[in-house]
Structures are given as structure tokens and as C-alpha cells.
Amino acid sequence: MIHVTFQPSNKTAEANPGERVIDVAVRAGVKIASDCGGRGKCGRCRVQFEAAPAAGAVSDVLPGEMALLPENREGYVYRLACLTRVLEDCTVIVPPESRVSDAAPRKPFTRYKIPIRPAVTRRTVTLQSVNREGPFLSFAARIRNALREGDADHVAAPSFPILAEASAYLSGKPCTEITVALFKDKEILQIRPGVREDLFGVALDLGTTSLAAFLCDLKRDRIVGVASGLNPQVSYGEDVISRIAQIQKDPPKLEIMQKALVDAANGLIRHTVEEAGISNDDVLDVVAVANPTMQHLFLGLNPVSLGEAPYLTVCSEAGEVEARHLNLQVFPYARVHILPLLSGFVGSDTVSVLITRKPEDLRGNVLMVDVGTNGELVLARDGILTATSCATGPVFEGAQIKCGMRAAPGAIEKFWMDAPGGTIQYRVIADQETQNLPKPQGICGSGVISAVTMLLRAGIVRRDGAFDLDCGHPSLRINAATGVAEAVLIPATLTQTDRNIAITQNDIRAVQLGKAALRAGIEILMKDRGIEHLDRIFLAGTFGNYLDPREVLDIGMFPPIGVDRIEPIGNAAGDGSRLALFSLDKRQEAVDLAERIQVVELSMRPDFQEVFVDSMQF
Ligand code: FES
């Protein structure tokens, strides 16, 4: 065994000689950006060694690696963590641009008031006392009798596992009054002594990049705690396709990735229950929503069939699994309810967004858009619903662009010019706890859209996406090292990384490809339904919440529509999972919607390519 130390976190892990730096980093708990999932393609996992690492301490530079490495700074050598293997004890420096921020992702949410009807209820009953004359009824029989007398004859006898859990909890202590938790009013889920009125559940929103957990008081219709965090699976690739590819290549990764996801969800649950001063055992119900790949990974279902046409799911139906089978740290027999998937590429997160809408919201020609690594679209025409998903790529998450990063403190989320052709201004995301404004580190998804819109408006970028090299704006230059045109938005002297923050021609192409995929999806759904204009657009998702509607219209991401007709609705997938937690009716609504919605697979459409190419123009 050798020892690898990571700086500046000063974390050390043991490693076998020959292991990749990126794998050792995961084990050490050091998060290194890895847009391509460690395939040596994106160049985001660059790390440094002080001077040249001692000869033989790490593997030699590979031919393909050189092209992705920046110029070495004096005294440091750059390498890619996914292509470099450690051979002897060494120290790896993770530069700021390769670090994945631990700051909780922004997850704006909306409180909705609906009639509540949770799946779990509590009932307190008095057990028949046992005296010397008998009858000598069992604990289970006395519970059954008490429930019968209390007009709950329909409740099934407690199962052996529930009795085993309760008898361990009671440990032989006699009790005359007990409170049972009932699942769907007919099955005993938990038995506790005395009167218990509290009733808690957790709603989970499992995104490709970030996770959110909402601890809810199901009795009082309140959100008690909210926690969000990064999906640790980003270490296996920014997008779901990279993660599926890893499992296809190395099937045991499924278990590793599932564990990483469940551990992260447990961390969020632990945070909320500790803050609320309750125990994990008090959480008696869970609802989870996700895109198809994340849902498969959460449930331990192999997602490989989702990676290629015809994108078949292992299971699309709504259902329940006991928390203990997923190692989710709530009451072990609590049911984890999963909303239905619409297809192999449109997930329960989309269904979840839809159940936040009232029927009147879907009158007329209404588009619901959730933009992330994939763009998920639902078009309603007078209540008839069609859905699709477009491969927008990770550009809107701030990934796979030169100076991209996810929306975290230090990310630039907005650009503008103080006058046409004038000085570039920008807004950085503040530290959520201290409200301090860090120096800029990179550009997040909304910042990328904002930058491209600013460059378009200033005439630095033409409508076909090419830089206008004759425009004369001082930000525009040809990068001497790469020979590629770029607009330097913030000089190195003002950044955290001591490097220019720039938008390159390749970045603009990535935005064009992403927005064209989304626009083509919208155009095809509209064409199929014979719609020529939209009355309203609901913009769901964290990214959508921070977009400026004027900017997305300027770059042609949506068909022309009044700015006031575009309504950001926040993290609606998380909101919908909470609604399903509070209401069995909402769970049924999700099932009904999934049966009603027609799903369009864009890659099977012969007209897609033509519409896509037409949509490339800004
Ligand atoms: S090049 Fe190493 S993760 Fe992409």
C-alpha cells in the first residue's frame, strides 16, 4: 500500500500502486470535477504535482492527455486525475477549477396548500388488561381486538417483522395503551407504547447533479426541515449517459453508485431530523422522484437498457419498497413510494412537476419545461398532454464548457454591459451562509446563457453563433495557446483561479446545440398537436428559476411569447414529491397522468434533424 495526500484538503488515502488518482480521491472523500465520468475526454479533472513528481511516483503522460492539459505553471506539473496512476507515495494538489464545491445546491421551493390525506396515520388504542383468570391473549391478539373495538376491523393483524421490531423496542415492558401507525389505513406499520401524535415523512428529489430532502410534519401540514446536497455520483460523470456507460463497462459499479446515492440521501435525512430534534425512526413515510436513470440507480435496478434505443425501463410503474431494502435510514418498515416514470427518458420528476399544476393551469396551449442535463418537455393542449425529453447536454449545468462550474458560491450567474459595446459587468453567487461575495471562479448554467446573450446583443457573436472577429470589442481575442477565438469576460487578476474567465467558440457551439435540441423538441410537440403559438410557459427546475426570460427568448430557446407569459415555478419536482407525501390523491393523480400522457421519442423522428438544424441559429 502507498499513501496519497490531497491538498489543500489535506486528506490522505491508502492506494494500491497503479490505481487512478481519481479513484483514490473518491475514497479519500475529495471531490474532483469529472464531466466525462473519468474517460479522459473533458479535461476537467486536472490536478497538479509540485514540480515534477519524483521519477516513478506516477505513471507517464499519455499521448491523448497532453491535448487536454493547460500550460504548466512554474514549479507545478498538470496531469489528468482520471489518466494518471499513482505508483509511490505522493501529494496531489487539486486546483480551484477542478474542485467540486461542497456548498448545498440552491433548491428554491414553493409551499402549496392542498387537502391532506397522508398514506400513514396514527391510532391510539387501549389494550385489554390481562389478569390471573385470563384470557391469556397474545400482544398481537390484544392489539387486533382493541382495533376492532375501535372500529378498525379492516386492519390486518400485525406481521411478524413488525411484531419483532415492536417487541425488541418494548423489551418485555407491559403497556396498556399503544399507538399504531397504519399504512393506508389497513396495515400496521409500527407499534409504540403510549400516546403518539407526531407523524413525519420525507420527500426526496433525486436529481442528476443535486439532491434535496424535505422533512414534513404530516399531521400539521408543515415542512419541518429542508436539506440539499450534491449527488455524489457526479464523480462517475456529470450526465446520466456517462454513469450508465460506467455500469455497462463495470457492472459492480451499480452497487457502488447506488450506495453513494443512498448514503447522500441518508446524510440529508439525518441533517433534517437532527435539526427537528426527532429520530430517524419517527419518519414513517417517504416519497422519491427522479429521472429514469436516477430512479433505477436508487432502486438498484440496472439502468443499462436506458442508455440506447429503444430506451426500455426495467420498471416504470409507481410502487413501494420498504426502506430497509434500500438501506434508507428512516423507520425500517416505512414504505418508500416511487412515482411512475413516463418512459425510459421522461421520469417521475416530470410527473411530479405536473401534479403541482391546477387543472386551470393547463388550459390553452401550455408548455412545461424542466431544463437540466436533459430538457424535459410537456405540452398541454386543452388538457391533452404530450411529453418528450431532449438531450441538451450538460452545458446548462455549467459543465463541459471551458470555464463552467455548477451554481455554487463563486459562480457567475449573470453578465451585462454597462453600455452597448461597453464594460462587462457580472454578478457572482454569494456564500449562502455568510452572504460574502467570493471572487469569481467560473460560470454556471444561467451565467452561460447570460454571457452568450450579452455577446449577441453587443454584436460580438453573430446570429449564426460565430464570433464577429471584426467587431473590435476588446474582450475578443485569439487564444495564443489554443488558436481558438474567445471572449475574455473577466481578466485573470480578478478571478479565484488566476486565469481569465472566458467564453470560447466551442462554448457557444455547446449552447447552440443545447438550445437547438430543446427548441426542436418544442417545435415537434407543437407541430404534432397543430399548435402555432403558446399561451404560457412554466419553467421548472433550479436552472429555470434563475434564467432571465428575456435572455432565453433572445437566444431563441423558446418560440416567441410575451416575457410575462413565462413563469418560473422553482424546484417543482421537489414540490410535487412533497404533495405526493401529503396526499394519496396526488399519488393517484400521478398514476392517472402517466397513463394519459403520450410520449414522443425524438431520436425516432425522421423530421428531428431538419428541425434541429433550423433551430441552431440564435
Ligand atoms: S478527462 Fe478526466 S474526468 Fe474527464
Boltz pocket constraint, residues with backbone or C-beta under 6 A from the ligand:
constraints:
  - pocket:
      binder: B
      contacts: [[A, 33], [A, 34], [A, 35], [A, 36], [A, 37], [A, 38], [A, 39], [A, 40], [A, 41], [A, 42], [A, 43], [A, 44], [A, 45], [A, 80], [A, 81], [A, 82], [A, 83]]
      max_distance: 6.0
